[in-house]
Amino acid sequence: MRSILSLVTFTLFMLFFSSPLHSRHIIGGDVTYRCMGIDTVNGIAIGTYRIEFTMYRDCGPTGGAGFDNAAPIAIYRQTGSGGFSHIATEDVPVSGIRVLELEESPCQEIPAGICVQEGHYIRDIRLPVSDRSYYINYQRCCRNVTITNIVAPEDTGASFGIEITAAAQQVCNSSPRFNEFPPILICSDQPLFANQSATDRDGDVLVYKFCSPKQGGGPFGSMENPGNAAGCDGITPSPENCPPPLDDVVFRLPQYSFNNPVAADPALTINADNGVITGTPNLIGQFVVGVCIEEYRNGVLLSKVSRDFQFNVTECQNFVSAGVRHDAQIGPNEYEVISCGDFTIDFVNESQDPAFIDGYLWNFNINGNVVTSREKDIEVTFPGLGNYDGFMVVNPDEPDDACRDTAYFEVKLFPDIEADYNLSYDTCIAGPVNFTDLSTSGAGNITNWEWDFDDGDTSFIKNPAHTYREPGEKDVKLTVTDINACKDTITKSFEYLPAPPVIIIEPSTFFGCAPANIFFNNLSTPIDSTYDIFWDFGNGITSTEISPFQTFTEVGTYDVSVEIISPIGCEISRSFNNLIEIDLKPEAEFDYDPKDPTSLNPTINFEDMSTNAVRWQWQFGDQGASFERNPSFTFRDTGIHEIQLVAFHPSGCPDTSIQIIDVLPFVSYFMPNAFTPNADGNNDLFLGKGIITGMTDFNMKIFNRWGEQVFETDDPLEGWNGRKNNTGGQSQAGVYVYQLSYRDSRGMLVEDKGFATLIR
């Protein structure tokens, strides 16, 4: 690490705060770089980069601490795993601080205490050209406590950084730079136009999008130790311990997200090509917004510049805004009105709010002649092609300190453009429809064609050929655009009702057994219900359906023919010889023995009784299978089993027979007639024996000769020991009566009664 630092001289910049207090005041910032050149030192290519950091803080009465005189800028290098490791930290002095001016407007009262300060830091650094990225980063807590759209803004820090990719190092690339800071104050319920465009000195392709601001640091620490008290949650985190990637700020879901950062209707959007943010904020508050610019050269991503800032949405009193119906907006109050071929234009006034508007003043410069009007909407006829300037003032008679506004517009009159085309096709046999563009433009070349064929398909070539799969009336639309972006659209209708060029059906061949119910799928195109279709199935039956079902019950070979006639009389027919072959079907049947198998006798012998069969396939539930004609099978488990036999005809036609077999769990319980409870270990209990698996609801009672119950149990494994209830005094020798009941494995009740002789 020290050898790298001996080669690298870090001269950097960055803004930050003069006090390490937990100051809640950050409202945005961004980082850019410029490659100053690459030279070689001791055989190593070294790039020099001018890094520029800009941060914005709330400098109002509760804005917190000011910018630091020196900012700790961390430099990281990408690791092999894709992460970043810290290689150096430099304290960079501030190079300039200024207060951003707020645009004064009599329509918008500036809330007390609104102040935004910009800190600027700049310095050159030298880095060895590498096949891995470098990342330059600054982290600090915390953001403005009054921010509306993120969770716990007073405890959420900010991170500002930029990656110098390996691809950027190889070509000495410079990142794009934002042209201007967003408006500090914007009006609620008024259209927003915020230009976040950037300039790239290398002329690379720039793509703009919303992205999430990053966290960096937290509220923990103290004046004596602001950074290390809580690791990455400290006021100024230790760069060595907090490398990128860093966490996104946490938006208040579901109302807000990085892609929907401001309450607005219509929602805020950013133009991917020019970075203009539009929409209409409709809730007063302060909102953090993130904008990223991706820079591409020959399809390769070179850099991603990110900025986050704070929109302050406020209520504007008696607000008026001058506006005119337009074709493009090029600035906050600047519009383009375009006409192609028509020199008379109706200017429609879209100024807001009518309740606070007392009058209008239109002003046009037509070849040096000034034309004015005080009407709300006006019609102006211009002398010919060209560009004309104009403006419209709302409340023109109000004093300078009153609420009024001006809309500026440029009128662009271009030559006329007229869309036209013709088409040709074979009206009787379906094929491609050829479209020929006949459009004209007074500007010369037509640059774009957009065809809509009325079936979901489109084309962007001048003279396309299109094939329709469905017949009917077609409304084909052509939109053409010329070099002035003038457009015209024409729609023409025509009936497309040819016969199919060939008849295609499924199945293309069929072999089966009687009875065979076959679906004939008509795949011919174009056809629909307006076409006359005639099927002859060769068995004396016909159909006029597009795709019919037909059942063949007799053995034989059948020819099928189809005829199609279009609504305008175009006809095509086709015969499919020997398309259907129907053969005999076997009849599957079987018997088995024993009829009442049990767990004691689970082997069953199966006998095939099928006719016209030469091959058999048995399936014994989920227990097994066999391909013998007369198999024997032993079931592993009791229960109900579905037995399936598939018998095959010599032609291969199958038939299936299914029977259900119940293999019963065998239950038996036999009682003795005497017992000797003398504790000699032999016949001491009156207890039955048998197979009791599956037995339920067991009960046995024993009575003496006077009818007194001396024993009862619900356990078939518990016997009587000759004592009353097995715990009392000994019973006398003699004859006793037992009553026994239980349910077998299928729930059938079994009852028994007999004598138990007690011998002593």
C-alpha positions in Angstrom: 0.0 0.0 0.0 2.8 2.4 0.8 4.4 1.7 -2.6 1.2 2.8 -4.3 1.1 6.0 -2.2 4.6 6.8 -3.1 3.5 6.9 -6.8 0.2 8.7 -6.2 0.0 12.3 -5.3 -3.5 13.1 -4.0 -4.6 16.7 -4.6 -8.3 16.7 -4.1 -11.2 18.9 -3.1 -14.4 18.6 -1.2 -16.8 20.5 0.8 -17.7 19.9 4.3 -18.5 21.2 7.7 -16.3 23.4 10.0 -17.7 21.6 13.1 -17.8 17.9 13.9 -21.2 18.5 15.6 -24.2 16.3 14.8 -25.5 19.0 12.4 -28.6 18.3 10.4 -28.1 20.5 7.3 -27.0 18.5 4.2 -29.4 19.1 1.2 -27.4 17.6 -1.7 -24.2 17.3 -3.7 -22.3 15.7 -6.6 -18.8 14.6 -7.7 -17.3 14.8 -11.2 -13.8 14.2 -12.6 -11.8 15.4 -15.6 -8.8 13.4 -17.1 -5.9 15.9 -17.4 -3.7 13.3 -19.2 -1.7 10.1 -18.8 2.1 9.9 -18.4 4.6 7.2 -17.6 6.6 7.0 -14.4 9.1 4.2 -14.0 7.3 2.2 -16.7 3.9 2.7 -15.0 1.1 4.6 -16.7 -0.3 7.3 -14.3 -3.5 9.2 -14.9 -4.1 12.7 -13.6 -7.7 13.5 -12.6 -9.2 16.8 -11.5 -11.8 15.9 -9.0 -14.6 18.4 -8.3 -16.9 18.0 -5.3 -19.8 20.2 -4.7 -22.0 20.1 -1.6 -25.1 22.1 -0.7 -26.2 22.9 2.8 -29.0 24.7 4.5 -27.6 28.0 5.7 -30.8 29.2 7.3 -31.0 30.1 11.0 -31.3 26.4 12.0 -29.0 25.1 9.3 -26.4 23.7 11.7 -22.6 23.8 11.3 -20.9 25.3 8.3 -18.6 23.7 5.8 -15.4 22.0 7.1 -12.2 23.7 6.2 -10.8 20.3 5.2 -12.7 17.3 4.1 -11.5 13.7 4.4 -11.8 12.2 0.9 -11.4 8.4 0.7 -10.0 6.6 -2.3 -10.8 3.0 -2.9 -9.8 0.4 -5.5 -12.0 -2.4 -6.7 -11.1 -5.9 -5.5 -11.2 -9.2 -7.5 -14.6 -10.0 -5.8 -16.2 -6.8 -7.1 -16.0 -4.9 -3.8 -13.7 -2.0 -2.9 -10.8 -1.7 -0.5 -9.5 1.5 1.1 -6.1 2.7 -0.2 -5.9 6.3 1.1 -7.6 9.2 2.7 -6.7 12.8 2.1 -7.9 16.0 3.9 -8.9 18.4 1.1 -9.3 22.2 1.8 -12.4 24.1 0.6 -11.8 26.2 -2.5 -14.9 28.3 -2.5 -18.2 28.9 -0.7 -21.2 31.0 -2.0 -24.8 31.5 -1.2 -27.2 30.6 -4.1 -29.5 33.4 -5.1 -33.2 32.9 -4.9 -35.2 34.2 -7.9 -37.5 36.9 -6.7 -41.1 36.8 -7.8 -44.1 38.8 -6.7 -46.2 35.6 -7.2 -44.1 33.6 -4.8 -43.4 34.6 -1.3 -40.0 33.3 -0.1 -40.4 31.6 3.2 -38.4 33.1 6.0 -35.0 31.4 6.7 -34.7 29.8 3.2 -31.0 29.8 2.4 -28.8 27.4 0.3 -25.0 27.5 0.4 -22.7 25.8 -2.1 -19.3 24.6 -1.1 -16.8 23.8 -3.8 -13.6 21.7 -3.5 -11.2 20.9 -6.3 -7.8 19.3 -6.6 -5.8 17.0 -8.8 -5.0 13.4 -8.0 -2.7 10.9 -9.7 -3.7 7.2 -10.0 -2.0 4.3 -11.8 -4.0 3.1 -14.8 -5.6 -0.1 -13.7 -7.8 -2.8 -15.0 -10.0 -2.2 -12.0 -12.1 0.8 -10.9 -11.3 3.5 -8.5 -14.0 5.0 -6.3 -13.7 8.4 -4.6 -16.1 9.0 -1.8 -17.1 11.4 1.0 -19.5 10.5 3.8 -21.1 12.8 6.5 -24.2 13.0 8.7 -26.8 14.3 8.6 -29.5 15.6 6.3 -32.1 18.3 6.9 -34.5 17.3 9.7 -37.5 18.7 7.7 -37.2 16.4 4.7 -40.6 14.9 3.9 -40.0 11.8 1.8 -37.4 9.7 3.7 -37.4 7.9 7.1 -35.5 9.6 9.9 -33.8 12.3 7.8 -32.2 13.9 10.9 -30.3 10.6 11.5 -29.6 9.9 7.9 -26.2 10.8 6.5 -25.1 11.5 2.9 -22.5 9.9 0.7 -21.2 11.5 -2.5 -18.8 9.7 -4.8 -17.9 8.7 -8.3 -16.3 5.6 -9.9 -13.5 5.9 -12.4 -14.0 2.7 -14.3 -11.2 0.7 -16.0 -12.7 1.5 -19.4 -12.6 5.3 -18.5 -8.9 5.0 -17.4 -7.9 3.4 -20.7 -9.2 6.3 -22.8 -8.5 9.2 -20.4 -12.3 9.8 -20.1 -13.8 12.9 -18.4 -17.2 12.5 -16.7 -20.2 14.8 -17.6 -20.8 17.9 -15.5 -24.2 19.2 -14.5 -25.0 22.6 -16.1 -27.0 24.1 -13.3 -28.5 23.5 -9.9 -32.3 22.7 -9.7 -34.6 25.5 -8.7 -34.5 26.1 -4.9 -38.2 27.0 -4.5 -41.0 25.5 -6.6 -44.7 26.2 -6.5 -47.3 23.7 -5.4 -50.0 22.8 -8.0 -48.0 24.5 -10.8 -46.2 22.7 -13.6 -42.5 22.2 -13.0 -39.7 22.4 -15.6 -36.3 21.7 -14.0 -33.3 21.3 -16.3 -30.8 18.8 -15.0 -28.9 18.5 -18.2 -25.1 18.0 -18.3 -22.2 18.7 -20.7 -19.7 16.1 -21.7 -16.4 17.3 -23.1 -15.9 14.0 -25.0 -19.2 14.1 -26.7 -20.3 10.7 -25.3 -23.9 9.5 -25.1 -25.7 10.5 -21.9 -28.7 8.8 -20.4 -30.6 10.5 -17.6 -32.7 8.7 -14.9 -33.9 9.0 -11.3 -31.8 7.0 -8.8 -31.6 6.7 -5.1 -29.5 9.0 -2.9 -27.0 7.2 -0.7 -26.6 7.1 3.1 -23.3 7.8 4.7 -22.7 8.1 8.4 -25.2 8.3 11.3 -26.1 10.3 14.4 -23.6 8.6 16.8 -20.5 10.1 18.1 -19.3 13.2 20.0 -17.4 16.4 19.4 -14.3 14.7 20.6 -14.8 11.5 18.6 -17.3 12.1 15.8 -16.2 9.3 13.5 -15.2 6.2 15.4 -17.8 6.1 18.2 -20.2 4.0 16.2 -18.3 2.7 13.2 -20.3 3.4 10.0 -23.0 5.0 12.0 -20.7 7.8 13.3 -21.1 11.4 12.3 -18.0 11.2 10.1 -17.4 7.4 9.5 -14.0 5.9 9.3 -13.3 5.5 5.5 -11.2 2.3 6.2 -14.2 0.6 7.7 -17.0 1.8 5.5 -16.2 1.1 1.8 -18.8 1.1 -1.0 -21.3 0.0 -2.0 -23.3 2.1 0.5 -27.0 1.8 1.4 -29.7 3.8 -0.2 -31.8 6.2 1.8 -35.0 4.7 3.1 -38.0 6.3 1.4 -41.4 6.4 3.1 -43.2 3.7 1.2 -45.5 3.3 -0.5 -46.1 7.0 -1.2 -42.5 7.7 -2.1 -39.6 5.9 -3.8 -36.5 6.9 -5.7 -38.5 6.8 -8.9 -41.4 8.7 -7.4 -39.7 11.1 -5.0 -42.2 14.0 -4.8 -46.0 14.0 -4.3 -47.2 15.2 -7.7 -50.0 14.9 -10.2 -49.0 14.2 -12.9 -46.0 12.5 -11.3 -42.5 13.7 -11.8 -40.7 12.2 -14.8 -37.2 12.8 -16.2 -36.5 12.9 -19.9 -33.8 10.2 -20.6 -32.4 12.3 -23.4 -32.0 15.8 -22.0 -32.5 15.5 -18.2 -35.5 17.8 -18.0 -37.8 17.0 -15.0 -41.4 17.7 -15.4 -44.6 17.2 -13.4 -46.9 19.1 -11.0 -46.0 18.9 -7.3 -49.1 19.0 -5.2 -47.9 18.8 -1.6 -46.0 21.4 0.4 -42.7 20.0 1.8 -39.1 19.2 1.3 -38.2 16.3 -0.9 -34.9 14.5 -1.5 -34.4 13.7 -5.2 -31.6 11.7 -6.9 -30.6 12.0 -10.6 -28.0 9.8 -12.3 -26.3 10.3 -15.7 -24.9 7.2 -17.4 -22.2 7.9 -19.9 -21.7 5.5 -22.8 -19.1 5.4 -25.6 -19.6 2.8 -28.4 -22.1 1.0 -26.1 -19.6 0.8 -23.2 -20.5 2.4 -19.8 -17.7 4.8 -18.9 -19.1 6.6 -15.8 -22.2 7.2 -13.7 -22.5 10.6 -12.2 -25.0 11.0 -9.4 -26.4 14.0 -7.7 -29.0 14.4 -5.0 -30.8 17.6 -4.1 -33.7 19.0 -2.2 -36.9 20.3 -3.8 -38.6 22.9 -1.5 -42.3 22.9 -2.5 -44.2 26.0 -1.2 -47.6 27.5 -1.7 -47.6 30.5 -4.1 -50.1 33.3 -3.4 -52.4 34.6 -6.1 -50.2 32.7 -8.6 -50.3 33.3 -12.3 -48.4 31.5 -14.9 -48.3 32.4 -18.6 -48.7 29.4 -21.0 -49.7 28.7 -24.5 -50.6 25.4 -26.2 -47.4 24.3 -27.7 -45.5 21.5 -29.5 -42.4 21.5 -27.3 -41.2 23.2 -24.1 -37.6 24.2 -24.2 -37.4 26.1 -21.0 -39.4 27.2 -17.9 -41.3 29.8 -19.9 -40.1 29.0 -23.4 -42.1 27.1 -26.0 -42.1 26.1 -29.6 -45.2 26.3 -31.8 -44.8 24.4 -35.0 -47.0 24.4 -38.1 -46.5 22.4 -41.3 -48.1 23.8 -44.4 -50.6 26.1 -42.6 -49.6 29.7 -42.2 -52.6 30.6 -40.1 -52.2 29.5 -36.4 -54.8 29.5 -33.6 -52.9 30.4 -30.4 -54.7 28.8 -27.4 -54.0 30.5 -24.1 -53.3 28.0 -21.3 -52.3 30.5 -18.6 -53.1 29.8 -14.9 -54.8 30.7 -12.6 -57.7 32.5 -14.4 -59.1 33.8 -11.0 -56.0 36.0 -10.7 -55.7 37.1 -14.3 -57.0 40.5 -15.4 -55.7 40.6 -18.9 -53.4 39.5 -21.7 -51.0 41.0 -24.1 -49.7 39.2 -27.2 -46.7 40.4 -29.1 -45.4 39.0 -32.4 -42.4 40.1 -34.5 -43.4 39.4 -38.1 -40.4 40.3 -40.3 -39.8 43.5 -38.3 -43.5 44.4 -37.9 -44.9 44.2 -34.4 -48.4 42.7 -34.1 -50.2 42.9 -30.8 -53.5 41.8 -29.3 -55.2 41.8 -25.9 -57.5 38.9 -26.7 -57.2 35.7 -24.6 -56.9 33.4 -27.7 -55.9 34.8 -31.1 -55.5 33.7 -34.7 -52.5 34.9 -36.6 -51.7 34.5 -40.3 -47.9 34.6 -41.1 -46.6 35.6 -44.5 -44.7 32.4 -45.2 -42.1 29.8 -44.2 -39.6 30.7 -41.5 -39.2 31.3 -37.8 -41.1 34.1 -35.9 -40.7 35.2 -32.3 -43.5 36.2 -29.9 -44.5 36.5 -26.3 -47.6 36.7 -24.2 -47.8 38.6 -20.9 -50.4 37.8 -18.2 -51.6 40.8 -16.2 -49.7 43.3 -18.5 -51.2 46.4 -16.8 -50.2 45.4 -13.3 -47.2 47.3 -11.8 -43.8 45.8 -11.8 -44.1 44.6 -8.2 -47.4 42.8 -9.0 -47.9 39.2 -9.9 -47.6 38.8 -13.7 -45.8 36.4 -16.0 -44.6 36.1 -19.6 -44.5 33.1 -21.9 -42.0 33.3 -24.8 -42.5 31.2 -27.9 -40.9 30.7 -31.3 -43.2 29.9 -34.2 -41.7 27.6 -36.8 -43.5 27.4 -40.2 -42.4 24.5 -42.3 -43.5 23.3 -45.8 -46.6 21.0 -46.0 -46.3 17.2 -45.7 -49.0 14.9 -47.1 -49.2 11.2 -46.4 -50.5 8.9 -49.2 -50.0 5.3 -50.4 -51.6 2.7 -52.6 -51.8 -1.1 -52.3 -52.0 -4.1 -54.5 -52.7 -7.8 -54.0 -54.3 -10.8 -55.6 -57.9 -10.5 -54.5 -58.7 -14.2 -55.1 -55.7 -16.2 -53.8 -54.2 -15.0 -50.5 -50.7 -13.6 -50.6 -48.7 -10.6 -49.5 -50.4 -7.1 -49.8 -47.9 -4.7 -51.3 -48.0 -1.1 -49.9 -46.3 1.7 -51.9 -45.6 5.0 -50.3 -46.8 8.1 -52.3 -46.2 10.7 -49.6 -44.8 14.1 -50.4 -43.1 16.9 -48.3 -42.3 20.4 -49.4 -39.1 20.1 -47.2 -37.8 17.3 -49.5 -36.9 14.0 -47.9 -39.3 12.0 -45.8 -37.3 10.4 -43.1 -39.7 8.0 -41.2 -42.6 5.8 -42.1 -44.8 4.1 -39.6 -47.4 1.6 -40.8 -50.2 0.1 -38.7 -51.7 -2.9 -40.6 -54.8 -3.2 -38.3 -53.9 -6.7 -37.1 -51.4 -5.9 -34.4 -48.4 -5.8 -36.8 -46.4 -2.7 -37.8 -43.6 -1.8 -40.1 -41.1 1.1 -40.4 -39.9 0.6 -43.9 -41.0 2.8 -46.9 -42.7 0.1 -49.1 -43.6 -3.0 -47.0 -45.3 -6.2 -48.0 -47.6 -7.6 -45.4 -49.4 -11.0 -45.1 -52.7 -11.2 -43.3 -53.8 -14.3 -41.5 -57.4 -13.2 -40.9 -59.8 -11.9 -43.6 -62.1 -8.9 -43.3 -62.0 -5.1 -43.6 -58.6 -3.6 -42.9 -58.0 0.0 -41.9 -54.3 0.6 -42.6 -52.7 3.7 -41.2 -49.5 5.4 -42.5 -47.7 8.2 -40.5 -44.8 9.9 -42.2 -42.3 12.3 -40.8 -39.9 14.7 -42.7 -36.6 16.3 -41.9 -38.4 19.1 -40.0 -40.2 16.5 -37.8 -43.5 17.5 -39.5 -45.9 14.6 -39.5 -49.0 13.6 -41.4 -51.3 10.5 -41.1 -53.6 8.8 -43.6 -55.9 5.8 -43.1 -57.3 3.8 -46.0 -59.7 0.9 -45.8 -60.0 -2.2 -48.1 -61.7 -5.6 -48.0 -59.3 -8.6 -47.8 -61.4 -11.7 -48.7 -59.2 -14.0 -50.8 -59.3 -17.8 -50.6 -56.4 -19.6 -48.9 -53.6 -20.5 -51.3 -53.5 -24.0 -49.8 -55.8 -26.1 -47.6 -54.0 -27.3 -44.5 -55.7 -29.5 -41.9 -54.8 -31.5 -38.8 -54.5 -34.5 -38.5 -52.5 -35.0 -41.7 -53.0 -38.7 -41.2 -54.8 -40.8 -38.6 -54.8 -44.4 -37.5 -57.1 -45.5 -34.6 -59.7 -47.9 -33.4 -63.5 -47.7 -33.7 -65.2 -45.7 -32.4 -62.8 -42.8 -33.1 -63.9 -39.2 -32.4 -61.5 -37.0 -34.4 -61.1 -33.2 -34.3 -60.4 -31.8 -37.8 -58.5 -28.6 -37.2 -58.7 -26.3 -40.2 -55.3 -24.4 -40.3 -56.0 -22.8 -43.7 -55.6 -19.0 -43.8 -57.3 -16.6 -44.3 -60.8 -18.0 -43.3 -63.5 -17.0 -40.9 -67.2 -17.6 -40.4 -68.1 -15.6 -43.5 -66.5 -18.2 -45.7 -68.5 -21.3 -47.0 -66.7 -24.5 -46.0 -67.8 -28.0 -47.0 -66.3 -31.2 -45.5 -66.9 -34.7 -46.8 -65.6 -37.4 -44.4 -66.0 -40.3 -46.8 -68.5 -42.1 -44.5 -71.6 -40.4 -45.8 -71.4 -37.5 -43.3 -70.6 -33.9 -44.2 -70.1 -30.7 -42.2 -70.0 -26.9 -42.8 -68.1 -26.0 -39.6 -64.7 -24.4 -39.9 -63.1 -27.1 -37.7 -65.5 -29.9 -36.9 -65.5 -33.1 -34.9 -66.4 -36.4 -36.6 -66.9 -39.9 -35.1 -65.9 -43.0 -37.2 -67.6 -46.2 -35.9 -66.9 -48.6 -38.8 -63.6 -50.3 -39.6 -62.2 -49.1 -42.9 -60.1 -46.4 -44.7 -61.7 -43.0 -45.5 -60.9 -40.2 -47.9 -61.6 -36.6 -46.6 -62.2 -33.6 -48.8 -62.6 -29.9 -48.0 -63.9 -27.0 -50.2 -63.5 -23.3 -49.2 -65.4 -20.5 -50.9 -64.6 -16.9 -50.0 -67.4 -14.2 -49.6 -66.5 -12.9 -53.1 -66.7 -16.3 -54.7 -63.0 -17.3 -54.8 -62.8 -21.1 -54.4 -60.2 -23.8 -53.4 -60.7 -27.5 -52.7 -58.5 -30.4 -51.8 -58.9 -34.2 -51.2 -56.9 -36.1 -48.7 -56.9 -39.7 -49.8 -56.7 -42.5 -47.2 -56.5 -39.9 -44.5 -58.3 -42.0 -41.9 -57.8 -45.7 -41.1 -60.1 -47.3 -38.5 -59.3 -50.7 -37.1 -60.9 -53.1 -34.6 -60.8 -52.4 -30.9 -60.1 -55.1 -28.4 -62.3 -55.7 -25.4 -60.4 -55.8 -22.2 -61.8 -58.0 -19.4 -60.3 -60.0 -16.5 -61.2 -62.1 -13.4 -59.3 -62.8 -10.2 -59.2 -65.3 -7.3 -59.6 -65.2 -4.3 -62.5 -62.8 -4.3 -61.9 -61.7 -0.7 -58.2 -61.5 -0.1 -56.9 -60.6 3.3 -53.6 -59.8 4.9 -53.2 -63.5 5.6 -53.7 -64.4 2.0 -52.6 -61.3 -0.1 -51.6 -63.2 -3.3 -54.2 -63.0 -6.1 -54.2 -64.8 -9.4 -55.4 -62.8 -12.4 -57.0 -64.3 -15.5 -57.2 -62.4 -18.8 -60.6 -62.7 -20.4 -60.0 -60.1 -23.2 -61.0 -60.7 -26.8 -59.0 -59.6 -29.9 -55.9 -59.0 -27.8 -52.3 -60.0 -28.3 -50.5 -57.9 -25.6 -51.4 -57.0 -22.0 -50.3 -54.4 -19.6 -51.4 -54.7 -15.9 -51.1 -52.1 -13.2 -51.8 -53.1 -9.6 -52.5 -49.7 -8.1 -49.3 -48.3 -6.9 -48.0 -51.7 -5.8 -46.5 -52.9 -9.1 -47.1 -53.9 -12.7 -46.9 -56.9 -15.1 -46.9 -57.6 -18.8 -47.9 -61.3 -18.5 -51.2 -62.4 -19.7 -52.3 -64.2 -16.5 -50.1 -62.9 -13.7 -50.1 -63.6 -10.0 -49.4 -60.7 -7.6 -48.8 -60.4 -3.9 -49.9 -57.1 -2.3 -47.6 -55.6 0.2 -50.3 -53.5 1.9 -53.9 -54.0 2.8 -56.5 -51.6 1.5 -58.4 -50.8 -1.6 -56.4 -51.1 -4.9 -57.4 -50.1 -8.4 -56.4 -52.9 -10.9 -56.1 -51.8 -14.5 -55.7 -54.0 -17.5 -54.8 -52.5 -20.9 -55.3 -55.0 -23.7 -53.9 -54.3 -27.2 -55.2 -55.4 -30.6 -52.7 -56.6 -33.2 -53.1 -53.2 -34.8 -52.0 -51.5 -31.6 -55.4 -50.3 -30.6 -55.9 -50.4 -26.8 -58.9 -51.0 -24.5 -58.9 -50.7 -20.7 -60.7 -52.6 -18.0 -60.6 -51.5 -14.3 -61.7 -53.3 -11.2 -61.4 -52.5 -7.5 -59.9 -55.1 -5.1 -60.1 -54.7 -1.3 -57.3 -56.6 0.6 -58.8 -56.8 4.1 -56.6 -56.6 7.2 -57.5 -59.9 9.0 -58.8 -59.6 12.6 -59.5 -62.5 14.9 -59.9 -62.9 18.7 -60.5 -66.3 20.4 -61.3 -66.7 24.1 -60.3 -69.6 26.4 -62.9 -71.5 28.5 -61.0 -71.8 31.7 -58.0 -70.4 33.6 -56.0 -71.1 36.8 -54.9 -67.8 38.6 -52.4 -69.5 41.0 -49.4 -67.5 40.1 -47.5 -70.4 38.6 -46.9 -68.5 35.4 -49.1 -70.8 33.4 -52.7 -69.9 32.4 -52.9 -67.2 35.1 -55.1 -64.8 33.1 -58.4 -65.1 31.4 -57.2 -63.5 28.1 -58.1 -63.9 24.4 -55.6 -64.4 21.6 -55.6 -63.6 17.9 -54.7 -61.0 15.3 -55.8 -57.6 16.6 -54.2 -55.2 14.0 -57.0 -52.9 12.8 -59.3 -53.8 15.8 -61.1 -50.8 17.4 -63.7 -50.2 20.1 -62.7 -53.3 22.1 -64.7 -54.1 25.3 -64.9 -57.1 27.6 -66.9 -57.6 30.7 -67.1 -60.6 33.2 -70.0 -61.3 35.5 -70.4 -63.8 38.4 -73.4 -66.1 38.7 -75.4 -63.5 40.6 -74.9 -61.0 37.7 -72.4 -58.8 39.5 -69.7 -57.4 37.2 -66.3 -58.4 38.4 -64.1 -57.1 35.6 -64.1 -54.8 32.5 -61.4 -53.7 30.1 -61.1 -51.9 26.7 -57.6 -53.3 26.1 -57.5 -56.6 24.2 -54.1 -57.3 25.7 -55.4 -57.0 29.3 -56.7 -60.2 31.0 -58.7 -61.0 34.2 -56.5 -62.3 37.1 -59.4 -63.7 39.2 -59.7 -60.7 41.5 -62.5 -58.1 41.5 -61.4 -55.6 38.9 -57.9 -57.2 39.2 -57.2 -55.4 42.5 -59.8 -56.6 45.0 -60.3 -59.8 46.8 -60.0 -63.2 45.1 -63.0 -64.5 43.4 -64.3 -68.0 44.2 -63.8 -70.9 41.8 -66.6 -71.4 39.5 -68.2 -70.5 36.2 -68.4 -66.8 35.1 -70.0 -65.2 32.0 -68.0 -62.9 29.7 -69.4 -60.5 27.1 -67.0 -59.3 24.3 -67.4 -56.7 21.5 -65.1 -55.0 19.0 -65.1 -53.5 15.5 -63.0 -55.1 12.7 -60.7 -53.4 10.2 -63.7 -52.3 8.1 -65.7 -51.1 11.1 -68.0 -54.1 11.4 -69.2 -54.8 14.9 -68.3 -58.3 16.3 -69.9 -59.6 19.5 -69.3 -62.7 21.5 -70.6 -64.2 24.8 -69.4 -67.3 26.7 -68.3 -68.9 29.9 -65.0 -68.6 31.8 -64.3 -71.3 34.4 -62.1 -70.2 37.3 -60.2 -73.1 38.7 -58.2 -72.9 41.9 
